[in-house]
């Protein structure tokens, strides 16, 4: 997996703010949770090149399910595989974070760096589920 395509920071001043990063993470998490928990499908290619950014709203839309599969008996393993891809996305967003020098930006970065570390663990079985990630992010949003 390589670093995927995100618009250059100078191309859009509204992107890469703390608010945008939070929205991007929630939108991605919502899409992946829906796929895994509701439909029983793994996306299979969850990286920036399959995400559309609506710059007017700051929301992300997941595209291209061409590599998807029905998870079936491999549901948990499939989810943990995509948790890694989710962690890479969060890591890429943190690299571009514009507000990282503000107090709120530092707090966000600290929390998300911990999340990235757990999502990218080499021991796949120790990675959090999307439900656990959602609970973590809800707890810090309060």
C-alpha positions in Angstrom: 0.0 0.0 0.0 1.4 3.4 -1.0 0.4 6.9 0.1 -2.6 7.6 -2.1 -3.8 10.8 -3.8 -5.1 13.6 -1.8 -5.5 17.1 -3.1 -2.4 19.2 -2.5 -2.8 21.5 0.5 -2.4 24.6 -1.6 -5.2 23.4 -3.9 -7.8 23.6 -1.2 -7.7 25.8 1.9 -10.8 24.1 3.5 -9.3 20.7 3.5 -7.1 19.2 6.2 -8.5 21.3 9.1 -9.3 19.5 12.3 -13.0 19.7 11.4 -12.4 18.2 7.9 -10.3 15.4 9.4 -12.9 14.5 12.0 -15.6 14.5 9.3 -13.5 12.4 6.9 -12.8 9.8 9.7 -16.5 9.7 10.7 -17.7 9.3 7.1 -15.2 6.6 6.4 -15.9 4.8 9.6 -19.7 5.0 8.9 -19.3 3.5 5.4 -17.0 0.7 6.5 -19.2 -0.1 9.5 -22.2 -0.2 7.3 -20.5 -2.5 4.8 -19.2 -4.9 7.5 -22.0 -4.9 10.1 -25.1 -4.5 7.9 -24.3 -5.9 4.5 -21.5 -8.4 5.3 -19.3 -7.1 2.6 -15.7 -6.0 2.6 -14.8 -3.1 0.4 -11.5 -4.6 -0.6 -9.8 -1.5 -1.9 -10.3 1.2 0.8 -7.7 3.8 0.0 -7.8 7.5 -1.0 -8.0 6.8 -4.7 -11.5 5.3 -4.0 -12.8 8.2 -2.0 -14.5 11.3 -3.4 -14.3 14.5 -1.5 -17.1 17.0 -1.7 -15.2 20.2 -0.9 -18.4 22.2 -0.4 -19.7 20.0 2.4 -16.4 18.4 3.6 -17.9 15.0 3.4 -16.3 11.9 1.8 -18.0 9.3 -0.3 -16.7 5.8 -0.8 -16.5 4.6 -4.4 -15.6 1.5 -6.4 -16.7 -1.7 -4.9 -15.0 -3.7 -7.7 -12.7 -5.5 -5.3 -15.4 -6.2 -2.7 -16.4 -9.6 -1.4 -19.0 -11.2 0.8 -17.2 -11.8 4.1 -19.2 -14.9 5.2 -17.2 -17.0 7.6 -14.2 -14.6 7.3 -16.2 -11.6 8.5 -13.9 -10.8 11.5 -10.7 -11.4 9.5 -12.0 -9.3 6.7 -12.9 -6.5 9.0 -9.5 -6.5 10.7 -7.8 -6.3 7.3 -9.8 -3.2 6.5 -9.1 -1.7 9.9 -5.5 -1.5 8.7 -6.6 0.3 5.6 -8.6 2.7 7.7 -5.5 3.3 9.9 -3.5 4.2 6.8 -6.1 6.7 5.8 -6.1 8.3 9.2 -2.3 8.4 9.1 -2.4 10.2 5.7 -4.8 12.8 7.0 -2.6 13.5 10.0 0.4 14.1 7.8 -1.7 16.9 6.1 -3.3 18.3 9.2 -3.2 22.1 9.0 -4.3 22.9 12.6 -1.8 20.7 14.4 -0.2 23.6 16.3 -3.4 24.6 18.0 -4.5 23.1 21.3 -7.4 21.3 19.7 -5.1 20.1 16.9 -2.6 18.7 19.3 -5.3 16.8 21.2 -6.8 15.4 18.0 -3.3 14.4 16.7 -2.5 12.6 20.0 -5.7 10.6 20.0 -5.5 9.8 16.3 -1.8 8.7 16.5 -2.8 6.2 19.2 -5.7 5.0 16.9 -3.3 4.6 14.0 -0.9 2.6 16.1 -3.7 0.2 17.1 -5.1 -0.1 13.6 -1.7 -0.9 12.1 -0.6 -3.5 14.7 1.2 -6.4 13.0 -0.7 -8.9 15.2 -4.0 -8.7 13.2 -6.0 -10.1 16.1 -5.1 -7.2 18.4 -6.5 -4.6 16.0 -9.7 -2.9 17.1 -13.0 -3.6 15.4 -14.9 -0.8 13.7 -17.4 -0.9 16.5 -14.5 -0.4 19.0 -13.1 2.5 17.0 -16.5 4.1 16.9 -16.8 3.9 20.7 -13.3 5.4 21.1 -14.0 8.3 18.8 -17.4 8.9 20.4 -15.8 9.0 23.9 -13.2 11.6 22.8 -15.8 13.7 21.0 -17.7 14.5 24.2 
